[in-house]
Amino acid sequence: MLDQETITAIADELAAAEKARETVPLLTARYPDMTVEDSYAVQNEWRRRGIAAGRRPVGRKIGLTSKVMQAATGITEPDYGAIFADMVFENGSVIEHSRFSNVRIEVELAFVLRESLTGPDATVFDVLRATEYVVPALEILSSRIEMAGRTIVDTISDNAAMGGMVYGGNPVAVDAVDLRWVSALLYRNETIEESGVAAAVLNHPANGVAWLANKLAQHGDKLDPGDIVLAGSFTRPMWVHPGDTVTADYRDLGAITCRFV
């Protein structure tokens, strides 16, 4: 376990990297005894500083919930990160690519909560009861820690690589569609690069939200009414570059698009 001074120093380093839009060397190479709980402590310190600086928390993201994402990263357990209001973009946004590092896109569903959700025994049915609506969303991944050789400890410390999100399309009640069978086609510049079905997220995307509520309970936290929860990607991450237009077509749930400049 790392001491508080080291945790604070790492949080400082990552905050500076985010501001400078740079990457830092692997934490696990420099702190080989660093644990998953250490990495969540770093993330929590980074989040606390953001709130103190006036950033408004609006929810959480869940990562690494599907086999395809675990295979793409070499990491075999889920993680979570924080979402601030300044990370959320409207459908059709023009987004500055240089705001992020190692920029990739994932296809997800966002759950917007009507009620609080508290672990440690939350189930998929608790999630469905607590959800006001579900809406298509794209996650923008941004890695402030170098990519090669990362472990889950590096990723969690880096706010689970959360950079931003775009959401839109058609919001739906949880009983209006079979959420397992929500599918999407992901385009880059009018070419389909990825496709997937939401059941790839732990067999049902609401299972990801239940996992999050239970994991947060271990850290003395919970999900609040109004929170946005990105439930996890059901496609591999797609790299994007300045000039790229990204579109995700969710069929009956509509489409999301954004352009990077």
Secondary structure, 3 states (H helix, E strand, C coil): CCCHHHHHHHHHHHHHHHHHCCCECCHHHHCCCCCHHHHHHHHHHHHHHHHHCCCCEEEEEEECCEHHHHHHHCCCCCEEEEEEHHHEEECCCEECHHHCCCCEEEEEEEEEECCCECCCCCCHHHHHHHEEEEEEEEEEECCCECCCCCCHHHHHHCHHHEEEEEECCCCECCCCCCHHHCEEEEEECCEEEEEEEHHHECCCHHHHHHHHHHHHHHCCCCECCCCEEECCCCCCCEECCCCCEEEEECHHHCEEEEEEC
